[in-house]
Amino acid sequence: MHRRHLVPGVLAAATVLLAIPASAASSSPGAPGIGDPYYPASGNGGYDVSHYDLRLKYQPKTDLLEGTATLNATAKQDLSRFNLDLGLAVSEVRVNGRLAKFAREGEQELVITPATPLQKGKSLSIVVRYAGKPSEVRIGGYTAWARTPDGGVAAQEPESAAWWFPSNDHPLDKATYDVSVSVPDGHQAISNGVLQSQSSKLGWTRFNWRSNKPQAPYLATLAVGKFDITTDKTASGLPVLNAYSKDLGDNDGAARASIERSTEVTEWLEGVFGPYPFNAVGGYVPNVTSGFALETQTRPFYSPRQFANGANVSVVVHELAHQWYGDSVSVHHWKDIWVNEGFARYSQWLWSEKEGEGTAQELADYVYATRPAEDPFWQVKPGDPGPDKQFDIAVYDRGALAVQALRNEVGDDAFFEILKGWPKKYAYGNAKVSDFVKYAEKVSGKPLAELFDTWLYEPSKPAAPAAAESRIARGLAASPAAKPVQPKSWKKIAETNTIHDH
């Protein structure tokens, strides 16, 4: 028998190798992106966050934000290291109570190496201490943090979290939130959900907010400033909180005349989409120079310029409709943006119909008739528009045309059953355009792939026969020289075309 002889040093090394746990030997780094084809760097792989606890302090005069973030998460694989998305400077990281090594890669990747590898399926606690001036952070050439005369605001799409807290910044990883913010006395901090408490000490006031349903990181918001705040309740007892910067100037009255109707709009939308999915509702208007609005969960953000031409309830309808279509049911990947924007736009058409200012059919006919075949509008595919066209007007208007074509094909009974059933089936989760097509086919009992291909994926204007088959612009097909009649609501709806002009 031949024996292998190991010298003492080799034997010691072999013993060490044998002592390594199997999980450590098989552990590997989590991916630096979650796999979104439009935004490869967005989000991260290897873990899932269930809750964010953010304890912050913000000084409006200097734009200095200091924070301690605690993340409850679960490892989805054996992890040797993992990434978080954050643009601010980090001073300390702990994983499961132990100090962890960390490094920065690129503009937003915080690479964390725990003291010991993490086992798949095990829960973990991640604590990150950080600080910086969010308005000075540039990721992809822009900032999602806007300074105001009396504070600052975090609101942007498709990403905004990395400017003010560490996260897995993609809609696929939703979590609940506790956001506690300390600001100088005389200022307020507005965030998502319900205000749990506030207290003052030594010249600082702390506001504690809770959003208790799953929420995508980009839908988390923070606004610090001096606000007038109004409160209300819906008929079902849902708390309503609206906030208006005290220096909105000429836009103040129109903003209030619009957003104070949030209770009414929410109750109406419940009749269209089913029970409201969250623990609070409202909106806020900070003194920012931007022109867009955003469906930040439970408390949409509105730029003052949305009300430059007077009150516009249509924009409130759009953002509150997103609470069902976009917030409760979120995109799987950003190419699925139609399941957000097509339906939020269509809700504006339904509001117009309800107000007697033009039916959804008349609005669909007008869009089809006023966009000639050579218009680049028809080259955008709402079902997969590409990152450069993700918020193109075609995703909204052509996307809403697709919804009207569906309504005409399946009839009102099945159509409104679909509108209510979809956010119930995928509540607090994520879904693809293809999921909606399958769901609509199941509810209606009709094959719909060809219809959706025509209106969502063909890079050209559907020809008159196809439009007529979907009962779009039938009158114009019979009389091609006829001039389309502009519905009364069209101008107010068109004023919201910059709604997501981020």
Buried (B, 14 or more C-beta within 10 A) or exposed (E): EEEEEEEEEEEEEEEEEEEEEEBBEBBEBBBBBBBBEBBEBBBBBBBBBBBBBBBBBBBBEEBEBBBBBBBBBBBBBBBBBBBBBBBBEBEEBBBBEEEBEBEEEEBBBBBBBBEBBBBBEEEBEBBBBBBBBBBEBEBEEEBBBBBBEBBBBBBBBBBBBBBBBBBBBBBBBBBBBBBBBBBBEEBBBBBBBBBEEBEEEEEBBBBBBBBBBBBBBBBBBBBBBBBBEBEBEBEEEBBBBBBBBEBBEEBBEBBBBBBBBBBEBBBBBBEBBBEBBBBBBBBBBBBBEBBBBBBBBBBBBBBBBBBBEEBBBBBBBBBBBBBBBBBBBBBBBBBBBBBBBBBBBBBBBBBBBBBEBBBBBBBBBBBBBBBEEEEEBBBBBBBBBEBEBBBBBBBBBBBBBBBBBBBBBBEEEBBBBBBBBBBBBBBBBBBBBEBBBBBBBEBBEBEBEEBBEBBBBBEEBBEBEBBBBBBBBBEBBEEEEEEBEBBEBBEBBEBBEBBBEB
